[in-house]
C-alpha cells in the first residue's frame, strides 16, 4: 500500500466532508496512478460530485489528507489544483460559445503566461498541437457554439491537454454521444493513458467506462463500498454495489390481446429534418424510435407534440385527425411530451417541486375565476408519492432534486393529465442506475394500463428493456422496424452504425 501511495498522482486519505451537519463523504480513501483510468460510480447523492470538487479544489475537505503530484496540499483551490495538472471536463464542457475553437483551447494556457496582449498566432499554434496530439481535425476559426456535441467534447479535452493536464476528470463523458463517437472517445482515452495521463470517469453508462478503466471505486451514501480491478466488475455487480439491491432486467410484457390502433402517423415530412414518416401505435404498446444524432428522431418527437410544424402528413388519434404544429391541440388530444433536456425545456427550475406538477392541472381546479389551491396541491402531492419522488420538502425548488427525481416530476406533471399517448425523449438521460430501472418500471406500468408510449432514445439496453417495437431512423427516414423482443443489442447497434 505504501508503494501505491508513493507513486499515486492523487492520494486522498480518510476524506470527510460535512455540510451543516450532513455528512456528504465519510472517511473515503481514493488513489489514482499516472496513466490509470478510474471509474467512479455511485447513484446521485452518493458523494461522487463532492469528491471531485475536493480533488479540483472547489470545496475543502472537513477532515483528511490530500496529496497531488507527490505533495501534501494543506490548502487547495482551483488554481492550485489546475497548476498541479488536474483538469475537469464538466457535462456542459464549460466552453465559451462565442469564441473560436483555437481561443477555447488556448485560453487557460495564454492566461497562465501573464502576457499583456493577445497573440493570435500563438493561440492557433497551441490549439493545433493539442488537436494533433489526439489526431483530430477541427477548423480552428469555427465558433464553438456551431460545433456538434462530440466536437465540443474534443475541444474541452484539447483545452485540458494544452494546460498540461496530468489528470482529466470527465463528468458524464458519453451522455450525449452516439455509439460511434463513444468508440472514438475511448480510443483517445487509451492514447492519453499510454502518455501517462490519468482519467477519472463519473458516468451512469457503466458498460462504456468499464471498457477503458483499470479500476472501479463505488460510493454509496458518502462511503466507499467497493473498490477493485475493473475486470472484477460487470454492470450487474456494479448496480448492486451502487444501489445495495439487485435490479433485475425485466423484459417488456406482451401487448394486450386485441389492442386497437391508438395513434396513426402518415407521410409526416419536414424539409431538412425528416421525410415520409409512417407508423401506428397500439393501445398499451411501447414503441421505440432510435437513430444517431442528426437522424431526425427528436424532430419527429417534437412534431408529434406540435413543437415542430411538418410540411406534409397527418397525425390521428382514434381515427380523428388532429392539427399539426399546435401543442395546444396535441395536449387536448391527450398527447404528452417529456423532453430530453428537462433543465431548459421540461421544468421550472426555480419553482417548487409540487408547483411543477400542479401547473399541468390548473384548469381542472379552477371554478368561476378562483383556483382551489388546496385540492391542486393535494393532487400534485399524490402524484409525487405515486412516482416515489424523493424530496425532504415538496415546496423546495425542483432544481434541488437529483436527475432521476427531476425526471419523475416531469412525468408526474403529464400523468396527472391522464394522457392517451406519452412521448418520452431520452427518459433516463443523466439519471443513475437505480432511478433508470425505476423509470423503466414506470414505462412498463403505463403500457399495462393502456397508455401508448413512444420512447426516443439511443440507449440500446433501455430500448430493449421497454419497447415492443423499435423504429430505426437515418437521415430523416425510418429504415428498419424491429421486434423489441427478438432483436439483439449487437444487431441493433450494427443497424445504427451501418
C-alpha positions as CSV (number, residue, x, y, z in Angstrom):
1,X,0.0,0.0,0.0
2,X,2.8,2.4,0.8
3,X,4.4,1.9,-2.7
4,X,1.0,2.6,-4.2
5,X,0.8,5.8,-2.2
6,X,4.3,6.8,-3.2
7,X,3.6,6.5,-6.9
8,X,0.0,7.9,-6.9
9,X,-0.7,11.1,-8.7
10,X,-3.7,11.7,-6.4
11,X,-3.8,10.2,-3.0
12,X,-6.7,11.0,-0.7
13,X,-6.8,9.6,2.9
14,X,-9.8,9.5,5.2
15,X,-11.5,12.3,3.4
16,X,-14.6,13.5,5.2
17,X,-16.9,16.4,4.1
18,X,-19.8,17.8,6.2
19,X,-22.3,20.4,5.2
20,X,-24.3,21.9,8.0
21,X,-24.4,18.6,9.9
22,X,-24.9,16.4,6.8
23,X,-22.0,14.1,6.0
24,X,-21.5,14.0,2.2
25,X,-18.3,11.9,2.5
26,X,-17.3,9.7,5.3
27,X,-13.6,8.8,5.7
28,X,-13.0,7.9,2.0
29,X,-9.6,6.7,0.7
30,X,-9.0,7.3,-3.0
31,X,-5.9,7.0,-5.3
32,X,-5.2,7.5,-8.9
33,X,-2.0,6.4,-10.6
34,X,-0.4,8.1,-13.6
35,X,-1.9,6.7,-16.8
36,X,-4.7,5.0,-14.9
37,X,-8.4,5.3,-15.7
38,X,-10.7,5.0,-12.7
39,X,-14.4,4.6,-12.9
40,X,-16.0,6.5,-10.0
41,X,-19.5,5.0,-9.7
42,X,-22.5,5.7,-7.5
43,X,-26.0,6.9,-7.5
44,X,-26.9,10.6,-7.3
45,X,-26.2,11.8,-3.8
46,X,-23.6,9.1,-3.2
47,X,-20.8,11.7,-2.9
48,X,-19.1,11.5,-6.3
49,X,-19.5,15.2,-7.1
50,X,-18.3,16.2,-3.6
51,X,-15.1,14.0,-4.1
52,X,-14.5,15.6,-7.5
53,X,-14.9,19.1,-6.0
54,X,-12.4,18.3,-3.3
55,X,-9.8,17.0,-5.8
56,X,-10.3,20.0,-8.1
57,X,-10.1,22.5,-5.2
58,X,-13.6,23.7,-5.5
59,X,-14.5,22.5,-2.0
60,X,-12.2,22.0,1.1
61,X,-12.3,18.7,2.9
62,X,-13.6,18.8,6.5
63,X,-11.1,16.1,7.5
64,X,-8.4,14.0,5.9
65,X,-5.2,14.5,3.9
66,X,-4.7,15.3,0.2
67,X,-1.6,14.6,-1.8
68,X,-1.4,15.6,-5.5
69,X,1.7,15.1,-7.6
70,X,3.6,13.9,-4.6
71,X,2.9,16.9,-2.4
72,X,0.6,17.2,0.5
73,X,-1.9,20.0,-0.1
74,X,-2.9,21.6,3.2
75,X,-4.7,24.3,1.2
76,X,-6.3,23.7,-2.2
77,X,-8.2,25.8,-4.6
78,X,-9.0,25.5,-8.3
79,X,-5.9,27.5,-9.4
80,X,-3.5,25.3,-7.3
81,X,-5.2,22.1,-8.4
82,X,-5.0,23.1,-12.1
83,X,-1.4,24.1,-11.7
84,X,-0.7,20.7,-10.4
85,X,-2.3,19.2,-13.5
86,X,-5.9,18.4,-12.5
87,X,-8.4,19.4,-15.1
88,X,-12.2,18.8,-15.0
89,X,-14.4,18.4,-18.1
90,X,-17.9,19.0,-16.9
91,X,-21.0,17.7,-18.6
92,X,-21.7,21.0,-20.3
93,X,-18.0,21.3,-21.2
94,X,-17.8,24.9,-19.8
95,X,-16.7,26.3,-23.1
96,X,-17.0,29.9,-24.4
97,X,-19.6,29.5,-27.1
98,X,-18.9,32.9,-28.8
99,X,-15.1,32.2,-29.0
100,X,-13.3,30.1,-31.7
101,X,-12.0,26.6,-31.3
102,X,-8.5,27.9,-31.0
103,X,-9.4,30.5,-28.4
104,X,-11.2,28.0,-26.3
105,X,-8.3,25.5,-26.4
106,X,-5.6,28.1,-25.7
107,X,-7.5,30.3,-23.2
108,X,-6.2,28.9,-20.0
109,X,-2.7,28.4,-21.3
110,X,-2.4,32.0,-22.6
111,X,-3.8,33.3,-19.3
112,X,-1.2,31.5,-17.3
113,X,1.7,33.2,-19.2
114,X,0.5,36.6,-17.9
115,X,1.1,38.2,-21.3
116,X,-0.3,41.8,-21.6
117,X,-1.5,41.3,-25.2
118,X,-3.4,38.6,-27.1
119,X,-1.3,36.7,-29.6
120,X,-3.4,35.2,-32.3
121,X,-0.6,33.2,-33.9
122,X,0.5,31.7,-30.5
123,X,-3.2,30.8,-29.8
124,X,-3.6,28.9,-33.0
125,X,-0.3,27.1,-32.6
126,X,-1.2,25.9,-29.1
127,X,-4.6,24.7,-30.4
128,X,-3.1,23.0,-33.4
129,X,-0.6,21.0,-31.3
130,X,-3.3,19.9,-28.9
131,X,-5.6,18.7,-31.8
132,X,-2.7,16.9,-33.4
133,X,-1.9,15.1,-30.2
134,X,-5.3,13.3,-30.3
135,X,-5.4,13.0,-34.1
136,X,-8.4,15.2,-34.6
137,X,-9.0,17.9,-37.2
138,X,-11.4,20.8,-36.4
139,X,-11.4,24.2,-38.0
140,X,-9.6,26.5,-35.6
141,X,-11.6,29.5,-36.6
142,X,-15.0,28.0,-36.1
143,X,-17.1,29.3,-33.2
144,X,-17.6,26.6,-30.6
145,X,-21.4,27.3,-30.5
146,X,-21.7,25.9,-34.0
147,X,-20.0,22.6,-33.3
148,X,-21.8,19.3,-32.6
149,X,-21.6,17.9,-29.1
150,X,-18.9,15.4,-29.9
151,X,-16.6,18.0,-31.3
152,X,-17.2,20.3,-28.3
153,X,-16.1,17.5,-26.1
154,X,-12.9,17.1,-28.1
155,X,-12.2,20.8,-27.8
156,X,-12.6,20.5,-24.0
157,X,-10.2,17.6,-23.9
158,X,-7.7,19.6,-26.0
159,X,-8.0,22.6,-23.7
160,X,-7.0,20.3,-20.8
161,X,-4.1,18.9,-22.7
162,X,-2.9,22.4,-23.7
163,X,-2.8,23.2,-20.0
164,X,-0.5,20.2,-19.4
165,X,-3.1,18.1,-17.7
166,X,-1.9,15.0,-15.8
167,X,-5.4,14.0,-14.6
168,X,-8.5,14.6,-16.6
169,X,-11.8,14.2,-14.7
170,X,-14.8,13.6,-17.1
171,X,-18.3,14.1,-15.8
172,X,-20.8,12.1,-17.8
173,X,-18.5,12.0,-20.9
174,X,-20.7,9.8,-23.1
175,X,-24.2,11.1,-22.2
176,X,-24.8,12.9,-25.5
177,X,-22.6,10.9,-27.8
178,X,-23.6,8.3,-30.3
179,X,-22.0,4.8,-30.2
180,X,-19.5,5.7,-32.9
181,X,-18.5,8.8,-31.1
182,X,-18.1,6.9,-27.8
183,X,-15.7,4.5,-29.6
184,X,-13.7,7.4,-30.8
185,X,-13.5,8.9,-27.3
186,X,-12.4,5.6,-25.9
187,X,-9.6,5.4,-28.4
188,X,-8.4,8.9,-27.5
189,X,-8.5,8.0,-23.8
190,X,-6.4,4.8,-24.4
191,X,-3.9,7.0,-26.2
192,X,-3.8,9.5,-23.4
193,X,-3.2,6.7,-20.8
194,X,-0.2,5.5,-22.8
195,X,1.2,9.0,-22.5
196,X,0.8,8.8,-18.7
197,X,-2.3,11.0,-18.4
198,X,-4.8,9.7,-15.8
199,X,-8.5,9.8,-16.2
200,X,-11.4,9.7,-13.7
201,X,-14.8,8.8,-15.2
202,X,-18.1,9.8,-13.5
203,X,-20.7,8.1,-15.5
204,X,-24.1,6.4,-15.5
205,X,-23.3,4.4,-18.7
206,X,-21.4,1.7,-16.8
207,X,-20.6,-0.7,-19.7
208,X,-18.8,2.0,-21.7
209,X,-16.5,3.2,-18.9
210,X,-15.6,-0.3,-17.8
211,X,-14.1,-0.9,-21.3
212,X,-11.3,1.6,-20.7
213,X,-11.0,1.6,-16.9
214,X,-8.4,-0.2,-14.9
215,X,-10.1,0.4,-11.5
216,X,-13.6,0.9,-10.2
217,X,-14.5,2.8,-7.0
218,X,-18.1,2.7,-5.8
219,X,-19.6,5.2,-3.4
220,X,-22.9,4.9,-1.6
221,X,-24.3,7.3,0.9
222,X,-20.9,9.0,1.2
223,X,-18.9,5.9,1.9
224,X,-16.7,3.8,-0.3
225,X,-18.4,0.4,-0.5
226,X,-16.4,-1.3,-3.2
227,X,-13.1,-1.0,-5.0
228,X,-11.1,-3.3,-7.3
229,X,-9.9,-4.0,-10.8
230,X,-12.4,-3.2,-13.5
231,X,-12.1,-6.8,-14.7
232,X,-13.8,-8.0,-11.5
233,X,-17.0,-5.9,-12.1
234,X,-19.8,-6.0,-14.6
235,X,-22.9,-3.9,-14.9
236,X,-24.9,-6.2,-12.7
237,X,-22.4,-6.3,-9.8
238,X,-21.8,-2.5,-10.2
239,X,-25.5,-1.9,-10.0
240,X,-25.7,-4.0,-6.8
241,X,-22.9,-2.1,-5.1
242,X,-24.3,1.3,-6.2
243,X,-27.9,0.6,-5.0
244,X,-27.4,-2.0,-2.3
245,X,-30.0,-4.1,-4.1
246,X,-30.4,-6.4,-7.1
247,X,-32.0,-4.6,-10.0
248,X,-33.5,-7.3,-12.3
249,X,-33.6,-7.0,-16.0
250,X,-37.3,-7.2,-16.8
251,X,-38.3,-7.6,-20.5
252,X,-41.4,-5.8,-21.8
253,X,-44.7,-7.6,-21.3
254,X,-46.9,-8.6,-24.2
255,X,-49.3,-6.1,-25.7
256,X,-52.8,-6.7,-24.5
257,X,-54.7,-9.1,-26.8
258,X,-57.0,-7.3,-29.2
259,X,-55.3,-4.0,-28.7
260,X,-56.6,-1.4,-31.1
261,X,-54.6,1.2,-33.0
262,X,-54.4,4.4,-31.0
263,X,-52.1,6.7,-32.9
264,X,-51.6,6.8,-36.7
265,X,-48.9,8.8,-38.4
266,X,-48.9,9.1,-42.1
267,X,-46.5,10.8,-44.5
268,X,-45.1,13.2,-41.9
269,X,-42.4,15.3,-43.6
270,X,-40.3,18.4,-42.7
271,X,-37.7,19.6,-45.1
272,X,-34.2,19.1,-43.8
273,X,-35.4,17.2,-40.7
274,X,-37.5,14.1,-41.6
275,X,-39.4,12.6,-44.5
276,X,-42.3,10.3,-45.1
277,X,-42.7,9.1,-41.5
278,X,-45.3,6.3,-41.2
279,X,-46.2,4.2,-38.2
280,X,-49.0,3.1,-35.9
281,X,-49.1,2.9,-32.1
282,X,-51.4,0.5,-30.4
283,X,-53.1,0.8,-27.0
284,X,-50.7,-0.4,-24.4
285,X,-47.7,-0.5,-26.8
286,X,-44.2,0.9,-26.1
287,X,-42.7,2.0,-29.4
288,X,-39.0,2.9,-29.6
289,X,-37.6,5.4,-32.1
290,X,-33.8,5.4,-32.3
291,X,-31.0,6.7,-34.5
292,X,-27.7,8.5,-34.4
293,X,-27.6,12.2,-33.6
294,X,-29.0,14.1,-36.7
295,X,-31.2,11.1,-37.7
296,X,-34.3,13.2,-37.1
297,X,-35.6,11.3,-34.1
298,X,-36.0,14.3,-31.8
299,X,-37.6,16.4,-34.6
300,X,-40.2,13.6,-35.1
301,X,-40.9,13.6,-31.4
302,X,-41.4,17.3,-31.4
303,X,-43.6,17.2,-34.5
304,X,-45.9,14.6,-32.8
305,X,-46.5,17.1,-30.0
306,X,-46.8,20.1,-32.2
307,X,-43.5,21.8,-31.4
308,X,-42.3,21.3,-35.0
309,X,-44.7,22.1,-37.9
310,X,-44.4,19.5,-40.6
311,X,-44.6,20.5,-44.3
312,X,-46.9,17.5,-45.0
313,X,-48.5,14.5,-43.4
314,X,-51.1,13.7,-40.8
315,X,-51.5,12.6,-37.1
316,X,-54.6,10.9,-35.9
317,X,-55.9,9.5,-32.6
318,X,-58.7,7.0,-32.7
319,X,-59.1,7.8,-36.4
320,X,-59.6,11.5,-35.7
321,X,-57.0,13.8,-37.4
322,X,-55.5,16.5,-35.1
323,X,-53.9,19.8,-36.2
324,X,-50.2,19.6,-36.7
325,X,-47.8,22.3,-35.4
326,X,-50.1,23.0,-32.5
327,X,-49.0,21.9,-29.0
328,X,-52.4,23.0,-27.5
329,X,-54.2,20.8,-29.9
330,X,-51.9,17.9,-29.2
331,X,-52.4,18.4,-25.4
332,X,-56.2,18.5,-25.9
333,X,-55.9,15.2,-27.8
334,X,-54.2,13.9,-24.7
335,X,-50.7,13.6,-26.1
336,X,-48.0,14.3,-23.6
337,X,-44.3,15.1,-24.2
338,X,-41.4,14.8,-21.7
339,X,-38.4,16.5,-23.4
340,X,-34.8,15.2,-23.3
341,X,-33.5,18.5,-21.8
342,X,-35.6,18.7,-18.7
343,X,-33.5,21.5,-17.3
344,X,-34.3,24.1,-20.1
345,X,-37.4,22.6,-21.6
346,X,-39.1,20.4,-19.1
347,X,-39.1,22.1,-15.7
348,X,-39.5,25.5,-14.0
349,X,-36.2,25.1,-12.0
350,X,-36.8,27.9,-9.5
351,X,-40.4,26.9,-8.8
352,X,-41.3,24.3,-6.1
353,X,-41.5,20.6,-6.8
354,X,-45.2,20.5,-6.2
355,X,-45.9,23.5,-8.4
356,X,-44.0,21.9,-11.3
357,X,-46.6,19.1,-11.2
358,X,-49.6,21.2,-10.4
359,X,-49.1,23.6,-13.3
360,X,-50.5,20.9,-15.6
361,X,-53.8,20.8,-13.7
362,X,-54.7,24.4,-13.2
363,X,-57.8,24.2,-15.4
364,X,-59.1,21.2,-13.6
365,X,-59.1,23.0,-10.3
366,X,-60.4,26.4,-11.5
367,X,-64.0,27.5,-10.8
368,X,-65.5,30.8,-11.6
369,X,-62.1,32.5,-11.8
370,X,-61.0,31.0,-8.4
371,X,-58.3,28.4,-8.0
372,X,-58.8,25.6,-5.4
373,X,-55.1,25.6,-4.3
374,X,-55.7,23.0,-1.6
375,X,-57.1,20.4,-4.0
376,X,-54.5,21.3,-6.6
377,X,-51.6,20.8,-4.2
378,X,-53.1,17.6,-2.7
379,X,-53.5,16.1,-6.2
380,X,-49.9,17.0,-7.2
381,X,-48.5,15.7,-3.9
382,X,-50.3,12.4,-4.5
383,X,-48.6,12.0,-7.9
384,X,-45.3,12.8,-6.4
385,X,-46.0,10.0,-3.9
386,X,-47.1,7.5,-6.6
387,X,-43.9,8.1,-8.6
388,X,-41.7,7.9,-5.4
389,X,-40.1,11.3,-5.8
390,X,-37.5,11.6,-3.0
391,X,-37.7,15.1,-1.6
392,X,-37.5,16.3,2.0
393,X,-39.9,19.1,1.2
394,X,-42.2,19.3,-1.8
395,X,-42.1,23.1,-1.5
396,X,-38.3,23.0,-2.3
397,X,-37.2,24.2,-5.7
398,X,-37.2,21.4,-8.2
399,X,-33.6,22.2,-9.1
400,X,-32.6,20.9,-5.7
401,X,-33.5,17.3,-6.8
402,X,-31.3,14.7,-8.4
403,X,-31.7,14.0,-12.1
404,X,-33.8,10.9,-11.6
405,X,-36.2,12.7,-9.3
406,X,-36.4,15.6,-11.7
407,X,-37.4,13.2,-14.4
408,X,-40.1,11.7,-12.1
409,X,-41.5,15.2,-11.5
410,X,-41.7,15.9,-15.3
411,X,-43.5,12.5,-15.7
412,X,-45.9,13.3,-12.8
413,X,-47.0,16.5,-14.5
414,X,-48.1,14.7,-17.6
415,X,-49.5,11.6,-15.9
416,X,-51.8,13.9,-13.8
417,X,-53.4,14.9,-17.1
418,X,-54.3,11.3,-18.0
419,X,-52.6,11.1,-21.4
420,X,-53.6,8.6,-24.1
421,X,-50.1,8.9,-25.7
422,X,-47.0,9.8,-23.8
423,X,-43.8,10.7,-25.7
424,X,-40.6,10.3,-23.7
425,X,-37.5,11.8,-25.2
426,X,-34.4,10.3,-23.5
427,X,-36.3,9.2,-20.4
428,X,-33.2,8.2,-18.5
429,X,-30.6,10.6,-19.7
430,X,-28.4,11.7,-16.8
431,X,-30.1,9.6,-14.2
432,X,-28.4,7.0,-12.0
433,X,-28.8,3.2,-12.5
434,X,-31.4,2.8,-9.7
435,X,-33.6,5.6,-11.0
436,X,-33.2,4.3,-14.5
437,X,-34.6,0.9,-13.5
438,X,-37.5,2.7,-11.7
439,X,-38.3,4.8,-14.7
440,X,-38.3,1.7,-16.9
441,X,-40.8,0.1,-14.4
442,X,-43.0,3.2,-14.7
443,X,-42.9,2.9,-18.6
444,X,-44.0,-0.8,-18.4
445,X,-46.7,0.0,-15.9
446,X,-48.1,2.8,-18.1
447,X,-48.3,0.4,-21.0
448,X,-50.1,-2.2,-18.9
449,X,-52.8,0.4,-18.2
450,X,-53.4,1.1,-21.9
451,X,-51.3,4.2,-22.4
452,X,-49.4,4.3,-25.7
453,X,-45.8,5.2,-25.0
454,X,-43.2,6.4,-27.5
455,X,-39.6,6.2,-26.2
456,X,-37.0,8.2,-28.1
457,X,-33.5,7.0,-27.2
458,X,-30.1,5.9,-28.4
459,X,-29.6,3.9,-25.2
460,X,-29.9,0.4,-26.6
461,X,-30.4,-1.6,-23.3
462,X,-33.1,0.9,-22.5
463,X,-34.9,0.3,-25.7
464,X,-34.7,-3.5,-25.4
465,X,-35.9,-3.3,-21.8
466,X,-39.0,-1.3,-22.5
467,X,-40.1,-1.5,-26.2
468,X,-42.3,-3.9,-28.0
469,X,-41.2,-2.5,-31.4
470,X,-38.2,-0.3,-32.4
471,X,-38.0,2.0,-35.4
472,X,-34.5,2.9,-36.6
473,X,-34.0,6.3,-38.3
474,X,-31.3,7.5,-40.5
475,X,-31.1,10.8,-42.4
476,X,-34.6,11.6,-41.5
477,X,-36.2,8.4,-42.7
478,X,-37.3,5.2,-41.0
479,X,-35.0,2.4,-42.3
480,X,-36.0,-0.5,-40.1
481,X,-38.9,-1.7,-37.9
482,X,-37.7,-4.3,-35.4
483,X,-39.3,-6.6,-32.9
484,X,-38.1,-5.5,-29.5
485,X,-38.3,-9.0,-28.0
486,X,-36.3,-10.8,-30.7
487,X,-33.6,-8.2,-31.8
488,X,-30.3,-8.4,-30.0
489,X,-28.3,-5.5,-28.8
490,X,-25.5,-6.3,-31.2
491,X,-27.9,-6.4,-34.1
492,X,-29.5,-3.1,-33.1
493,X,-26.0,-1.5,-32.7
494,X,-25.0,-2.7,-36.1
495,X,-28.1,-1.3,-37.8
496,X,-27.5,2.1,-36.1
497,X,-23.8,2.3,-37.2
498,X,-24.1,0.8,-40.7
